[in-house]
Amino acid sequence: MRLDISTKATSPEHAEQLGVDHTVELKVGDVFKVPQGVQHRPIADVETGILMIERVGTVNTGDREGHALTAVLKGSEV
């Protein structure tokens, strides 16, 4: 698994424009703390389980309503 980091970006959209500053490679058992306010994207080539610890109220890309990255795909409605 890896984390693409964009330290200068202020939003996920801004990170897409600026691109990746560096990549953190993680192996089984590794721990990495993403600094507050840093845009990051976890990427895994195979099914991967991760533990994320965040403050209450943190809005993730997956929780943003009406965003293209959270669109419900046809046939996947729950």
C-alpha positions as CSV (number, residue, x, y, z in Angstrom):
1,M,0.0,0.0,0.0
2,R,1.1,3.5,-0.6
3,L,0.1,7.1,0.3
4,D,0.4,9.8,-2.3
5,I,1.1,13.0,-0.5
6,S,0.5,16.6,-1.8
7,T,1.8,19.0,0.9
8,K,1.0,22.2,-0.9
9,A,-2.6,21.4,-1.8
10,T,-5.5,22.9,0.2
11,S,-8.2,20.6,-1.1
12,P,-8.5,17.3,-2.9
13,E,-9.2,19.2,-6.2
14,H,-6.1,21.3,-5.6
15,A,-4.1,18.2,-5.0
16,E,-5.3,16.8,-8.4
17,Q,-4.0,20.0,-10.1
18,L,-0.6,20.1,-8.2
19,G,0.1,16.5,-8.3
20,V,2.0,14.3,-5.8
21,D,5.0,15.7,-3.8
22,H,6.1,12.3,-2.6
23,T,4.9,8.8,-1.9
24,V,5.0,6.8,1.3
25,E,5.3,3.1,0.9
26,L,3.7,1.0,3.7
27,K,4.2,-2.6,4.5
28,V,2.2,-4.9,6.9
29,G,2.4,-3.5,10.4
30,D,3.7,-0.1,9.4
31,V,2.3,3.1,11.0
32,F,2.2,6.5,9.4
33,K,0.7,9.8,10.7
34,V,-0.5,12.2,8.0
35,P,0.2,15.7,9.3
36,Q,-3.0,17.8,9.8
37,G,-4.1,19.6,6.7
38,V,-2.0,17.5,4.3
39,Q,-3.9,16.1,1.3
40,H,-3.2,12.4,0.8
41,R,-4.6,9.5,-1.2
42,P,-4.2,5.9,0.0
43,I,-3.7,3.4,-2.9
44,A,-3.5,-0.4,-2.8
45,D,-3.0,-2.8,-5.6
46,V,-4.7,-5.6,-3.7
47,E,-7.6,-5.7,-1.2
48,T,-6.2,-4.0,1.9
49,G,-7.4,-3.4,5.5
50,I,-6.3,-0.1,7.2
51,L,-7.1,1.5,10.5
52,M,-7.7,5.3,10.4
53,I,-8.0,7.3,13.5
54,E,-9.5,10.7,13.0
55,R,-11.2,13.5,15.0
56,V,-15.0,13.5,15.2
57,G,-16.4,15.6,12.4
58,T,-13.6,15.0,9.9
59,V,-15.2,15.0,6.4
60,N,-13.6,12.4,4.1
61,T,-13.9,12.5,0.3
62,G,-16.2,9.5,0.5
63,D,-18.5,11.5,2.8
64,R,-18.9,14.6,0.6
65,E,-22.3,14.6,-0.9
66,G,-22.7,15.4,-4.6
67,H,-19.0,14.9,-5.4
68,A,-17.9,12.9,-8.5
69,L,-15.8,10.6,-6.3
70,T,-18.8,9.7,-4.2
71,A,-21.3,9.2,-7.1
72,V,-23.5,6.1,-6.8
73,L,-22.8,3.8,-9.7
74,K,-25.8,2.3,-11.6
75,G,-26.7,-1.1,-10.1
76,S,-24.8,-0.4,-6.8
77,E,-27.6,1.2,-4.8
78,V,-27.9,-0.3,-1.3
